[in-house]
Amino acid sequence: MNFPSQPSLAMADFRRLGNYIHAELGIKMPDAKRSLVESRLRKRLTVLNISSYEEYCAYLFSPQGQKYERPFFINQITTNKTDFFRDCQQFVFLEKKALPELLSSVPIGCFKKLYAWSAACSRGHEPYTLAMVLSEYTEQHKNIDFSILGTDISTEVLNVAQKAVYAHEEIEPVPMALRKKYLLRSKDPSKNMVRIVPQLRSKVRLCRLNLMNKCYTCVEPMDIIFCRNVLIYFEKETQHQILHKLLDHLKPGGFLFMGHSEIIKPAKFPLKPIQTTIYQKVVTGKRQ
């Protein structure tokens, strides 16, 4: 039996797409990523009933494609690896060290609201993990509230985060006590799905944001920023530009959590290293 051959992505088309990805998203696209781009866009060829990547490029870069296909293209290209309690030691540090320090200057009896941002939040695992940790902490410390912002460039993953429904195997890293408290099982046992409880969902605000944007208009001043395993996809100059913009939204004394593959030279930024992957914004005389 002869099976129809799969279309292949020619180098010329890949480089055209790569240049566009770099210009729009700031993501590096060396030649070694051609097969990755090819596999990720194959679904779009099927959906659009397009027989070749050359034809797909022609459509994507047409006025109609820029209007209708561009969001789907971005959703397919961007990486969305995420887990609940990923790099759990960072959340231990947040609970044991960062939160007590952030609240140490609050007079007894005074109200304090904490603001946290999950940049590149993907399908919502990170902001909802933050919500669990902060909810547990604020239960033990009165007069404290919190709000979490989750942003991502992909509308597809933001829709998943908004629904906050996950397969049971995805919640394995969540401690059992927190599962019982913050996760609701589906009424249909055969679906084996869970959903984040409403009171936790209400603490998370979701917003589409391209970190390449000149301004982050949906972001307020933050006490805590998680931006993990994101900057590694950008060139060094772009990394620095994004990091400066992130820090523009981090309050003096606030904490920045990065991924293990991301190395920052604190001397280039108003940061001091606290632990591996964890930094604190230096407090200066300038008001934020």
N, C-alpha and C positions, 0 to 999 in steps of 0.2 A: 504494500500500500504506500502510495506517495503522499506525503504530508506537505501542505503549502509552506514555503519557507517564510521565516519571519523577516520583516523589513529591517535593514541595518541603517545606522546613523553614520552618514559619511562625515569624514573629518571636517570638510568645509562647513557643513551644516552644524556640526558640534561646536566649532569655533565661533560661528555666528551666534549660536545660543549661549555659549560660554561668555562671550563679550557682553551680551545682553544681561545675563545673570550677574556678572560682575558690576556692570553699570547700575543696575536696578537694586540689587540686593547686597552688593559688596562682597559676595562669596567668591572665593578663588575657584577656578575651574581648569586645572591643568589637564593635559591630554589624557592622563591616566584615569580620569573620571568619565571618559566617553561612555563606557559600558554602563556606568551607573545612571547617567542621564538617559541613555537609550532605554534601559529597563523601566525607569520611572515614567517615561513618557509613552511607553507602549500602550498603556491603558487608554490614554487620551486618543491615540490613533483609532483604537477599536470603538470608543464611544462616538467619535466624530465620523466614523466610516471613512477614514483617510488611509490611503494605501502606502504612503511613504513619508519619511521624515522631511524630505524636501518639500512635499506638499503641505505638511504640518507647519513648517517654518514660514512658508508663503502666507498661510492663513493667520498664524500668530502675529506676524508683523504687519498685517493689513489693518486698516482702521477698524473693521468689524472684529478682528481677532483681538486687538488691543482693548476693545470695549468688553467683549464677552469671554474670550479665552484666557486672558492674562491672569485672572484670579485662580483659575484651575491650574494653569502652568505653575504659578508660585506655590500652590498647595502641593503639587507633585514633586517639586524640586527641593523644597525645604526639608531638613531632617527633623524628625519628631520623636527621638528616643527619650523616654521618660519613665520614671517609676515613683511609687509612693516611698517616702523615706529614703530616697537615693542618697548615698553618702551620709548615712545616719549620724555619724559623729558630728557633723555640722549642726544637726538639730539638737544634739546633746549640748554642744557649746552654746547654741542660741538660748536654750533653756537655763543652763547653769551659770553662764558667764555674761552673755550679751544683754539679755533682758534685765538682770539685776543691775548692771551698770547703767543701762539706758534709763532706768527708773530711780536710780540712787539720788538724783538731784530733785526729785519731786517731793515737796513737803508733805508730811503725813496728813492725810485727810483730803488732799487736793486731787482733782480728777486729772487723768492723763490718758490720751488716746495715742496708740502706737500705729504707725503706718508702715506697711511692708509691701514690697514690689517684687513680683516674680517676672523678670524679663525673659521673654521667650518661654512662656509657660506651657507651650504645647497643649496636651490634652487635659491639663488641669491637675495632674498628680502633685506637682510641686506647690501650687497655691493652696490646695486643700490639705496637704501635709502641714504647711505653715499654719493654716487655720486651726488644725487639730492641736498643734503645739501651743499656739497662742491662746486658744480657748482653755486648755488645761491650766496654763499659767495664770490667766486672768481670773479663773475660778478661785484660786488660792490667794489672790491679791486684789482686794476690793478697790473700787474707784479707778479701775483700769479698763479700757475698751480697746478695740483694734479694728483696723480695716486693711484689706489686702487687695492690691491691684495685680491682675494677671494680664500680660500683653503677649501677643504673638503676631507675626505677619500673616499666618495662615488662617483664613476664615474657617476652613474645614476643621482644624483642631480646636478652634475657639468654640465652634458649635458643639463639639463633644464635651468640652469643659463646661459649657453653659448647661447642658443636660445633666452632667455629673453622674452618668450611669456607666458602670464598669463591670467587666467580667470578673467572676469570683477569683480567678487565678491572678488577676492584677492586684488584689488586695493582700496577697500573702505577706508582704513586708510590714503591713500594719499590725501593731500589737493587738492581741485579742481584746483587751479591755477597751481599746479605742474603736475597734470594729463594732463591738456591742453598743457603744455609745453614739458613734457618728455615722454608721452605715445602716441603711434599710435594705432588707432582702426583698427581692421581687415577689409579688403575690403569686406568680406562676413559678413553682419550684423547678420546672423543666428548663427555664431560661437561665438559671444559675447566675443572675445578675444582682448587683447592689447599686444603691444610689446614696449619695451624700445627703445627710439630713438637712431639712430646710434652714434651720437656724445657723448651720455652718455655711451653706450656700449663700445666705444673705450677707455674709461678711466678705464675700469675694466679688469684686467688680472686674469685668472682663472688657478688654478694649483691643482693637486691632492696631498694631504699631509696627512700623518698619524702623529698625534701629538705625537705618541709613538716613532717616528723616533729619532735616536740619534742626527742628524743634520737636520736643516731646510734649505736646500740648495737653495730653490727657493725664500727665503725671504730676502729682503734687509733691511737696518736700517729703522725703522718706526717712524713717529711722533705720530701716533694714532693706537691703537690696540683694536678691539672689539673681545672679547672671552667670549660670554655670554651663560650661561646655558649649558656648556660643561663639565667643571671640576667636576660637581656634579656626573657624571657617573663613575669617577675614584676613586680609593682608595687614602687615604690621602698622602701616600708617592709618588704615581704617580702624584697626583695633584701638589705637590711641585716641582717635576722634570720638569713637563711641564711648570709650571709658571716660573721657572728659565730660561728655554729655550725661552719662550716668551719674557722675560725681556732682554735677550741677544740681541734681535732684536728691542728693544724699545730705542730710543735715550734718553739721559738725558733730563729731562723736558717734555718728551712725556707723553701722557695720555693713561691709560688702563681702558677699560669699561668692567665690569663683570655683571653676572646675579644676580638677587635678592636673589637667593638661595645659592650663593657662597660667603663664608665668608673668607676673607684673614686677617691674622695677619701681618700687615705691618712691625713689628719688625723683622720678618724672611726674609724680602725682601727689596731691595732698593726702597721702596715705601712710599709715604705719602698719607693718605686718604684725599680726597677733598670733596666728598659727598658720600652718600650711593651708593655703587657699582662703584664708580669712584675713580681712584687713579692716582697719578703722580709720575713718576720715579724721584728719588732724584738725583740732580746734584752733582757729586763729582769731585774731581780733576783729576780723571782718564779719559782719552779720550776714546771715544767709536769708 
